[in-house]
Amino acid sequence: MQTVRDVTFDLLRRLGVTTIVGNPGSTEEAFLADFPSDFQYILALHESCVVGVAEGLSQGLRAPVVVNVHTNAGLGNAMGNLITAALGKTPLIVTAGQQTRAMLLGEPFLANTDAEALPKPWVKWSYEPRRAKDVPAAFMRAYAMAVQPPAGPVFLSLPMDDWDEPMDAVDVFRTVSMRQAPDPERLALCVDLIGGSRNPVLVYGGDVARCGAWEEGVALAERLGAPVWLAPLPERVSFPQNHPLYAGVLPPAIAPLGAALAGHDLVVVIGAPVFRYYPFVPGKCLPDGARLLHITDDPAEAARAVVGDSLLGDAKLVLAALARHVSARPARVSNPSRPSRLAQAAPVVPGGPAPESAADDAAPLPAMTAQQVFAAMSEAAPDACVIAFEAPSFMAAFSQSPIGRMARPDSYYMTASGGLGWAMPAAVGHALAERRTGRNRPVVVIIGDGSFQYAVQSIWTAVQHRLHVTFVALKNGCYGILKSFAAQMGLSGVPGLDIPGIDIAALGKGYGADAHRCETADQVRDRFAAAMTAGGVTVIEAVIG
């Protein structure tokens, strides 16, 4: 007779889910004992890194990944990046060990009391099996919930004494649909509205990239001759930024966003929230006389939209259907002047540099700028690479640089939640996916020195797996975006905004990376070029003024 562990691992094999990213504790060891040789275990040194690595791997493979963290404390550590995975619609099966069933009533040490409630509302489904024999079926349901639209993380709490329980070799495997076709009548209404519009505009979100609809998005834009904006604060790039119809990134505030859409009578938002706002700048959501169509695979996203009529459906299927049925139009825009609008990609304070930052303890900061860093990287960047971005102070400068203008699908990723500590582990996951798929593109992390501190342990995992990842940390000695916030809001005397005395290169070396401090653009260019050629893990500390 088989055990619960045997049946569960057999199910995961059939589902093709044979990678577990984790940080084990005592309540997880029974699950991991006699670990199968055909599975891969990826160790990360902190639970937030565990979830970040798993999300990057899942995004790169377009497949679910199992996460294993330690009971309640480990799950608590994981929550920041679990929120990002939820908002990024990434299918993760998050598991945590639970204390032995016989002791749970007395809430012993390491018991996860009310385990199902702890990760809510940031998982689609949360469950602790009522019987040991229910564990395999719970995994099957978790898989189905994770991959069905809208995809997202789920959670299982698994008592540590369940795994060796005997059970029959039951077959709980089943297949599930992962795409949602649009309602034909509603789709026809959308076609009519687009056909009757005078000057439509398209707004693409992360779902277009997630479902692999890059070509379909280009085809619809070209058929309509309509400009394409990326939705505010894009976690993915869904349209080539060198295309003549590319308009830029919409600002994440009510009044400027509505103003950016002036002149259009129909706004078609596909695969994005309506809208992702951050600073409150009151005004009109849409220009006078404009109507909005919202196409999403998420009923909750459609329900909370501040304006517009919705169509539920997979972005790839809807884009393909619209391109088939709408009438072709000549292009009404050309793009030579568009790049200047990319400054609107800045998340809070458009474009402007942060106020003067704190000096490093060792020496005064030289006058290298973020623009010079990005220009130097652009000179040495390969034609194809993957960029994970977490430098909010420098988003506008990055978007205006050659390396920041994405022309290839699946080449740019950013946190979907705004939380820090995501890009470094996610990049490790993407590098694992690049190796596994044979694409073998180098992965580049562009990160602020403040963000760097949140998940520095990720470097170790990259080194241990001999991945090709380059971490470029822009060091200004402060939380620059927060200084910009304070200036924008007229605030003074805010403490805790300077972070002097951190040796980023030394941290990189401590985890086994090839690490260098660069104080000139020439040094950045040379070190970055070497990292792209040599492979391995490199940390570049770019000191900016």
C-alpha positions as CSV (number, residue, x, y, z in Angstrom):
1,M,0.0,0.0,0.0
2,Q,1.2,3.5,-0.8
3,T,1.4,6.5,1.5
4,V,-0.1,9.9,1.3
5,R,3.4,11.2,0.2
6,D,3.6,8.6,-2.6
7,V,0.2,9.4,-4.0
8,T,0.8,13.2,-3.8
9,F,4.1,13.1,-5.6
10,D,2.6,10.8,-8.3
11,L,-0.1,13.4,-8.9
12,L,2.4,16.3,-9.1
13,R,4.4,14.3,-11.7
14,R,1.3,13.9,-13.8
15,L,0.5,17.6,-13.5
16,G,4.1,18.5,-14.6
17,V,4.7,20.3,-11.3
18,T,8.1,18.9,-10.3
19,T,9.9,22.0,-8.9
20,I,9.5,23.0,-5.3
21,V,11.0,26.3,-4.1
22,G,11.3,26.4,-0.3
23,N,13.0,27.1,3.0
24,P,12.3,24.1,5.2
25,G,11.4,23.9,8.8
26,S,10.7,21.1,11.2
27,T,7.1,20.9,10.2
28,E,8.0,20.5,6.5
29,E,10.7,17.8,6.7
30,A,8.2,14.9,6.7
31,F,6.9,16.2,3.3
32,L,10.4,16.5,1.9
33,A,11.9,13.2,3.3
34,D,13.1,10.8,0.7
35,F,12.8,13.6,-1.9
36,P,12.3,12.1,-5.3
37,S,15.2,12.3,-7.7
38,D,13.0,13.5,-10.6
39,F,11.9,16.6,-8.6
40,Q,14.0,19.7,-8.1
41,Y,14.2,21.5,-4.8
42,I,15.3,25.2,-5.0
43,L,16.5,26.5,-1.6
44,A,16.1,30.2,-0.9
45,L,17.4,31.7,2.4
46,H,14.2,33.7,3.4
47,E,10.6,33.0,2.8
48,S,10.0,36.2,0.9
49,C,12.8,35.1,-1.5
50,V,11.2,31.7,-1.8
51,V,7.9,33.2,-3.1
52,G,9.8,35.7,-5.4
53,V,12.0,32.9,-6.9
54,A,8.9,30.8,-7.5
55,E,7.0,33.6,-9.1
56,G,9.8,34.4,-11.5
57,L,10.1,30.8,-12.4
58,S,6.4,30.4,-12.9
59,Q,6.3,33.6,-15.1
60,G,9.2,32.3,-17.2
61,L,7.8,28.8,-17.6
62,R,4.1,29.9,-17.9
63,A,3.4,27.1,-15.4
64,P,2.5,26.7,-11.8
65,V,5.3,26.1,-9.1
66,V,5.0,24.6,-5.6
67,V,6.2,26.8,-2.7
68,N,7.0,25.3,0.6
69,V,7.5,27.5,3.7
70,H,7.5,27.0,7.4
71,T,4.2,26.9,9.3
72,N,2.8,30.3,10.5
73,A,6.1,32.3,10.9
74,G,7.4,31.3,7.5
75,L,4.1,32.1,5.8
76,G,4.2,35.5,7.6
77,N,7.6,36.2,6.1
78,A,6.3,35.2,2.7
79,M,3.3,37.4,2.7
80,G,4.8,40.5,1.1
81,N,5.7,38.7,-2.1
82,L,2.6,36.6,-1.9
83,I,0.6,39.8,-2.3
84,T,2.7,40.6,-5.4
85,A,2.0,37.1,-6.8
86,A,-1.7,37.6,-6.3
87,L,-1.8,41.0,-8.1
88,G,0.5,39.6,-10.8
89,K,-1.9,36.6,-11.4
90,T,0.8,34.1,-10.9
91,P,-0.2,30.5,-10.3
92,L,1.6,29.3,-7.2
93,I,0.7,26.4,-4.9
94,V,1.9,27.6,-1.6
95,T,2.2,25.0,1.1
96,A,3.2,25.2,4.8
97,G,3.6,22.5,7.4
98,Q,1.3,22.2,10.3
99,Q,1.8,20.7,13.7
100,T,0.8,17.0,14.4
101,R,-2.9,16.5,14.3
102,A,-3.0,14.8,17.7
103,M,-1.8,18.0,19.4
104,L,-3.6,20.7,17.5
105,L,-6.4,21.1,19.9
106,G,-4.0,22.3,22.6
107,E,-2.3,24.8,20.2
108,P,1.3,23.5,20.7
109,F,4.5,25.3,19.7
110,L,4.6,25.9,15.9
111,A,0.9,25.3,15.5
112,N,-0.6,27.5,12.8
113,T,-3.9,28.4,14.5
114,D,-6.6,29.4,12.0
115,A,-4.2,28.4,9.2
116,E,-6.6,28.9,6.4
117,A,-7.2,32.6,7.4
118,L,-3.6,33.6,7.6
119,P,-2.8,34.2,3.9
120,K,-6.2,35.7,3.1
121,P,-7.3,37.7,1.1
122,W,-4.2,37.2,-1.0
123,V,-4.8,33.6,-2.1
124,K,-7.7,32.4,-4.3
125,W,-8.3,29.4,-2.1
126,S,-7.0,28.4,1.4
127,Y,-7.4,24.9,2.9
128,E,-6.2,22.5,5.5
129,P,-7.3,18.9,4.7
130,R,-9.7,17.4,7.2
131,R,-8.1,13.9,6.8
132,A,-4.7,12.8,5.7
133,K,-6.2,10.9,2.8
134,D,-7.6,14.2,1.4
135,V,-4.1,15.6,0.8
136,P,-3.7,14.5,-2.8
137,A,-7.2,15.6,-3.8
138,A,-6.5,19.0,-2.1
139,F,-3.4,19.4,-4.3
140,M,-5.5,18.7,-7.3
141,R,-8.1,21.3,-6.4
142,A,-5.3,23.7,-5.5
143,Y,-3.7,23.2,-9.0
144,A,-7.1,23.8,-10.7
145,M,-7.8,26.9,-8.7
146,A,-4.3,28.3,-9.3
147,V,-4.3,28.0,-13.1
148,Q,-7.9,28.9,-13.9
149,P,-8.6,32.5,-14.8
150,P,-7.8,34.7,-13.2
151,A,-4.7,32.7,-12.2
152,G,-3.1,33.3,-8.8
153,P,-1.7,31.7,-5.7
154,V,-3.5,29.2,-3.5
155,F,-2.6,27.8,0.0
156,L,-2.5,24.4,1.6
157,S,-1.8,23.9,5.3
158,L,-0.4,20.3,5.7
159,P,-0.1,18.5,9.1
160,M,3.3,16.9,9.4
161,D,2.0,13.5,10.4
162,D,-0.1,13.0,7.3
163,W,2.7,12.1,4.9
164,D,3.4,8.5,6.1
165,E,-0.3,7.6,6.5
166,P,-1.2,4.6,4.2
167,M,-3.7,5.1,1.5
168,D,-4.9,3.4,-1.7
169,A,-3.4,4.5,-4.9
170,V,-6.4,6.6,-5.8
171,D,-6.4,8.6,-9.1
172,V,-7.5,12.2,-8.5
173,F,-5.9,13.6,-11.6
174,R,-8.0,15.7,-14.0
175,T,-7.5,18.3,-16.6
176,V,-8.8,21.9,-16.4
177,S,-9.4,24.7,-18.8
178,M,-7.1,27.7,-18.6
179,R,-8.7,30.1,-21.0
180,Q,-12.1,31.9,-20.9
181,A,-13.7,32.7,-24.3
182,P,-15.8,35.9,-24.5
183,D,-19.6,35.9,-24.7
184,P,-20.3,36.1,-28.5
185,E,-23.1,38.7,-28.1
186,R,-21.1,40.9,-25.8
187,L,-18.1,40.6,-28.2
188,A,-20.3,41.6,-31.1
189,L,-21.4,44.7,-29.1
190,C,-17.7,45.6,-28.6
191,V,-17.0,45.2,-32.3
192,D,-20.0,47.5,-33.1
193,L,-18.8,50.2,-30.6
194,I,-15.3,50.1,-32.0
195,G,-16.6,50.3,-35.5
196,G,-18.7,53.3,-34.7
197,S,-16.0,55.2,-32.8
198,R,-14.4,58.2,-34.4
199,N,-11.0,58.0,-32.7
200,P,-10.4,54.9,-30.5
201,V,-7.4,54.3,-28.3
202,L,-6.1,51.1,-26.9
203,V,-4.7,50.5,-23.4
204,Y,-2.9,47.2,-22.8
205,G,-2.1,45.6,-19.4
206,G,-0.1,42.8,-18.0
207,D,-2.7,40.1,-19.0
208,V,-1.8,40.7,-22.7
209,A,1.8,39.6,-21.8
210,R,0.7,36.8,-19.4
211,C,-1.4,35.0,-22.0
212,G,1.2,35.4,-24.8
213,A,-0.8,37.8,-26.9
214,W,2.0,40.1,-28.0
215,E,1.4,39.5,-31.7
216,E,-2.4,39.7,-31.4
217,G,-2.0,43.0,-29.6
218,V,0.1,44.4,-32.4
219,A,-2.3,43.1,-35.0
220,L,-5.3,44.8,-33.5
221,A,-3.5,48.1,-33.1
222,E,-2.4,48.0,-36.7
223,R,-5.8,47.1,-38.0
224,L,-7.4,50.0,-36.1
225,G,-4.5,52.4,-36.7
226,A,-5.0,53.3,-33.0
227,P,-2.4,54.4,-30.5
228,V,-1.5,52.0,-27.7
229,W,-0.8,53.1,-24.2
230,L,0.4,50.8,-21.4
231,A,-1.7,50.8,-18.3
232,P,-0.4,52.7,-15.3
233,L,2.5,51.1,-13.3
234,P,2.9,48.2,-15.7
235,E,4.3,45.0,-14.3
236,R,4.8,43.7,-17.8
237,V,5.3,45.2,-21.2
238,S,2.6,44.1,-23.6
239,F,3.4,46.1,-26.8
240,P,6.7,47.0,-28.5
241,Q,7.9,50.3,-27.4
242,N,9.6,51.0,-30.7
243,H,6.4,50.6,-32.6
244,P,5.0,53.8,-34.4
245,L,1.7,53.3,-32.6
246,Y,3.2,53.1,-29.1
247,A,2.0,56.1,-27.1
248,G,3.7,55.6,-23.7
249,V,2.7,54.7,-20.2
250,L,-0.4,56.2,-18.7
251,P,0.2,58.2,-15.5
252,P,-1.3,56.6,-12.3
253,A,-3.5,59.5,-11.3
254,I,-7.0,60.5,-12.2
255,A,-6.6,64.0,-13.7
256,P,-3.4,63.4,-15.7
257,L,-4.6,60.0,-17.0
258,G,-7.9,61.5,-18.2
259,A,-6.0,64.4,-19.9
260,A,-3.6,61.9,-21.6
261,L,-6.6,60.3,-23.4
262,A,-8.0,63.7,-24.6
263,G,-9.4,63.6,-28.1
264,H,-10.5,59.9,-28.0
265,D,-14.1,59.0,-28.0
266,L,-13.5,55.3,-27.1
267,V,-11.0,53.8,-24.7
268,V,-10.5,50.1,-25.0
269,V,-8.7,48.7,-22.0
270,I,-7.5,45.1,-22.4
271,G,-6.0,43.0,-19.6
272,A,-5.5,45.8,-17.0
273,P,-7.4,47.3,-14.1
274,V,-9.4,50.5,-14.7
275,F,-7.3,52.1,-13.5
276,R,-4.3,51.6,-11.2
277,Y,-4.1,55.0,-9.4
278,Y,-1.7,56.0,-6.7
279,P,-1.4,59.7,-5.8
280,F,-4.8,61.3,-5.5
281,V,-5.0,64.0,-8.2
282,P,-8.7,64.6,-8.6
283,G,-10.2,65.2,-12.0
284,K,-12.1,63.4,-14.7
285,C,-11.5,59.7,-15.3
286,L,-12.2,60.1,-19.0
287,P,-12.3,63.0,-21.4
288,D,-15.8,64.5,-22.0
289,G,-17.8,62.3,-24.4
290,A,-15.5,59.3,-24.2
291,R,-16.7,55.8,-23.5
292,L,-14.6,52.9,-22.1
293,L,-14.7,49.2,-22.8
294,H,-12.9,47.0,-20.2
295,I,-11.8,43.5,-21.3
296,T,-10.5,41.3,-18.5
297,D,-10.5,37.7,-17.3
298,D,-11.2,38.7,-13.7
299,P,-14.9,39.4,-12.7
300,A,-13.7,41.1,-9.5
301,E,-11.5,43.5,-11.5
302,A,-14.4,44.3,-13.8
303,A,-16.7,44.9,-10.9
304,R,-14.4,47.4,-9.1
305,A,-13.6,49.4,-12.3
306,V,-14.3,53.1,-11.7
307,V,-15.8,53.5,-15.1
308,G,-16.7,51.5,-18.3
309,D,-18.5,48.5,-19.7
310,S,-16.9,45.1,-19.3
311,L,-16.4,42.0,-21.4
312,L,-15.0,38.9,-19.6
313,G,-12.6,36.9,-21.6
314,D,-9.0,35.8,-22.2
315,A,-7.0,38.7,-23.6
316,K,-5.4,36.6,-26.4
317,L,-8.8,35.2,-27.5
318,V,-10.5,38.6,-27.4
319,L,-7.7,40.4,-29.2
320,A,-7.7,37.8,-32.0
321,A,-11.5,38.0,-32.3
322,L,-11.5,41.8,-32.5
323,A,-8.7,41.8,-35.1
324,R,-10.8,39.5,-37.2
325,H,-14.1,41.4,-37.0
326,V,-13.3,45.1,-36.8
327,S,-12.9,47.1,-40.0
328,A,-9.3,48.2,-40.9
329,R,-8.5,51.9,-40.6
330,P,-5.5,53.9,-41.6
331,A,-3.1,54.9,-38.8
332,R,-3.8,58.2,-37.2
333,V,-0.5,58.7,-35.3
334,S,3.2,58.4,-35.9
335,N,5.8,58.1,-33.2
336,P,8.8,60.3,-33.6
337,S,7.7,62.6,-30.7
338,R,6.3,59.9,-28.5
339,P,9.3,58.9,-26.5
340,S,9.2,62.1,-24.6
341,R,5.9,60.9,-23.1
342,L,7.7,57.9,-21.5
343,A,8.5,60.1,-18.5
344,Q,4.9,59.5,-17.5
345,A,6.0,56.0,-16.5
346,A,7.3,57.4,-13.3
347,P,5.2,55.9,-10.5
348,V,4.7,59.0,-8.3
349,V,6.6,62.1,-9.2
350,P,6.9,62.2,-13.0
351,G,10.4,62.4,-14.3
352,G,12.2,64.7,-11.8
353,P,15.2,63.6,-9.8
354,A,15.1,63.1,-6.1
355,P,16.4,65.8,-3.8
356,E,20.0,65.7,-2.8
357,S,20.8,62.4,-1.2
358,A,23.0,61.5,1.7
359,A,26.7,61.0,1.2
360,D,28.4,57.6,1.7
361,D,30.5,57.2,4.8
362,A,33.7,56.3,2.8
363,A,33.8,59.2,0.3
364,P,31.6,62.0,-1.3
365,L,29.3,60.6,-3.9
366,P,30.5,61.4,-7.5
367,A,28.3,63.1,-10.0
368,M,27.4,60.1,-12.1
369,T,23.6,60.1,-12.9
370,A,21.1,57.4,-13.3
371,Q,20.8,58.5,-17.0
372,Q,24.5,57.9,-17.5
373,V,24.3,54.4,-15.8
374,F,21.4,53.4,-18.2
375,A,23.2,54.8,-21.2
376,A,26.3,52.9,-20.3
377,M,24.3,49.7,-19.9
378,S,22.6,50.3,-23.2
379,E,25.9,50.3,-25.0
380,A,26.8,46.9,-23.6
381,A,23.3,45.2,-23.5
382,P,22.7,42.2,-25.7
383,D,19.9,42.2,-28.2
384,A,17.8,39.9,-25.9
385,C,17.8,39.9,-22.2
386,V,15.3,39.8,-19.3
387,I,15.0,42.8,-17.0
388,A,13.6,42.8,-13.5
389,F,13.1,46.4,-12.3
390,E,12.9,47.7,-8.8
391,A,14.3,51.2,-8.8
392,P,11.2,53.5,-8.4
393,S,13.2,56.7,-8.2
394,F,14.6,56.1,-11.6
395,M,11.7,54.7,-13.6
396,A,11.4,57.7,-15.8
397,A,15.2,57.8,-16.6
398,F,15.1,54.1,-17.3
399,S,12.1,54.3,-19.7
400,Q,13.8,57.1,-21.6
401,S,17.0,55.1,-22.2
402,P,17.6,52.6,-25.0
403,I,17.8,49.7,-22.6
404,G,14.4,50.7,-21.1
405,R,12.5,50.6,-24.4
406,M,11.2,47.1,-24.7
407,A,10.8,45.7,-28.2
408,R,10.5,42.0,-27.4
409,P,7.9,40.0,-25.5
410,D,8.6,38.7,-22.1
411,S,11.6,40.9,-21.5
412,Y,10.5,43.2,-18.6
413,Y,9.0,42.4,-15.2
414,M,8.2,44.6,-12.2
415,T,6.4,44.1,-8.9
416,A,2.6,44.2,-9.4
417,S,2.1,45.3,-5.8
418,G,4.6,48.1,-5.3
419,G,6.2,46.2,-2.5
420,L,10.0,46.0,-2.3
421,G,12.0,42.8,-2.2
422,W,10.6,41.2,-5.3
423,A,12.9,41.9,-8.2
424,M,16.0,40.1,-6.9
425,P,14.4,36.7,-6.2
426,A,12.1,37.0,-9.2
427,A,15.2,37.4,-11.4
428,V,16.7,34.2,-9.9
429,G,13.5,32.4,-10.9
430,H,13.6,33.9,-14.4
431,A,17.2,32.8,-14.8
432,L,16.2,29.2,-13.8
433,A,13.4,29.4,-16.4
434,E,15.8,30.7,-19.1
435,R,18.0,27.7,-18.5
436,R,15.2,25.2,-18.4
437,T,13.6,26.4,-21.6
438,G,16.9,26.8,-23.4
439,R,16.3,30.4,-24.2
440,N,19.4,31.3,-22.1
441,R,18.9,35.0,-22.1
442,P,20.9,36.9,-19.4
443,V,18.8,38.3,-16.6
444,V,19.4,41.8,-15.4
445,V,18.2,43.3,-12.1
446,I,18.0,47.1,-12.0
447,I,17.4,48.0,-8.4
448,G,17.8,50.9,-5.9
449,D,20.1,50.6,-3.0
450,G,17.1,50.7,-0.6
451,S,15.3,47.9,-2.5
452,F,18.5,45.9,-2.6
453,Q,18.4,45.3,1.2
454,Y,15.0,43.6,1.2
455,A,16.0,40.3,-0.6
456,V,19.8,40.4,-0.7
457,Q,19.8,36.6,0.2
458,S,18.6,35.9,-3.4
459,I,22.2,36.4,-4.6
460,W,23.2,33.2,-2.8
461,T,20.6,31.1,-4.6
462,A,21.7,32.5,-8.0
463,V,25.3,31.6,-7.1
464,Q,24.6,28.1,-5.9
465,H,22.7,27.3,-9.2
466,R,25.4,29.0,-11.3
467,L,22.9,31.2,-13.0
468,H,23.5,34.2,-15.3
469,V,22.2,37.1,-13.4
470,T,23.6,40.7,-13.1
471,F,22.4,42.9,-10.3
472,V,22.9,46.6,-11.0
473,A,22.3,48.6,-7.8
474,L,22.0,52.4,-8.1
475,K,23.4,53.8,-4.9
476,N,22.2,57.3,-3.9
477,G,22.3,56.6,-0.2
478,C,18.6,57.3,0.5
479,Y,15.1,56.4,-0.3
480,G,14.9,58.8,-3.2
481,I,11.3,58.2,-4.1
482,L,10.2,59.0,-0.6
483,K,12.1,62.2,-0.6
484,S,10.3,63.1,-3.9
485,F,7.0,62.2,-2.2
486,A,7.7,64.5,0.7
487,A,8.7,67.3,-1.6
488,Q,5.6,66.9,-3.7
489,M,3.3,67.0,-0.6
490,G,5.2,69.9,1.0
491,L,6.3,67.8,3.9
492,S,9.5,68.4,5.9
493,G,11.4,66.7,8.7
494,V,10.4,63.2,7.8
495,P,12.9,60.8,9.5
496,G,14.4,57.6,8.1
497,L,15.0,58.6,4.5
498,D,18.8,58.3,4.4
499,I,20.6,55.0,4.4
500,P,24.3,55.7,4.5
501,G,27.1,53.3,5.3
502,I,26.1,50.3,3.2
503,D,28.8,48.5,1.1
504,I,26.7,46.8,-1.6
505,A,29.7,45.3,-3.4
506,A,30.9,43.7,-0.1
507,L,27.4,42.2,0.4
508,G,27.5,40.7,-3.1
509,K,30.9,39.2,-2.5
510,G,29.7,37.8,0.8
511,Y,27.1,35.7,-1.0
512,G,29.7,34.5,-3.6
513,A,29.0,36.9,-6.5
514,D,31.6,38.8,-8.6
515,A,31.0,42.3,-7.2
516,H,32.4,45.7,-8.1
517,R,31.9,49.3,-7.1
518,C,31.6,51.7,-10.1
519,E,31.9,55.5,-9.8
520,T,32.0,56.4,-13.5
521,A,29.9,55.5,-16.5
522,D,32.9,53.9,-18.2
523,Q,33.3,51.6,-15.3
524,V,29.7,50.6,-15.4
525,R,29.8,50.0,-19.1
526,D,32.9,47.8,-18.9
527,R,31.7,45.8,-15.9
528,F,28.3,45.3,-17.4
529,A,29.8,44.2,-20.7
530,A,32.0,41.7,-18.9
531,A,29.0,40.4,-17.0
532,M,27.0,39.9,-20.1
533,T,29.9,38.0,-21.7
534,A,31.2,35.9,-18.9
535,G,28.0,34.7,-17.4
536,G,27.7,33.9,-13.7
537,V,26.4,36.2,-11.0
538,T,27.6,39.8,-10.9
539,V,26.8,42.7,-8.6
540,I,27.5,46.2,-9.8
541,E,27.3,49.0,-7.3
542,A,26.8,52.1,-9.4
543,V,27.3,55.2,-7.1
544,I,25.3,58.1,-8.4
545,G,25.0,61.7,-7.3
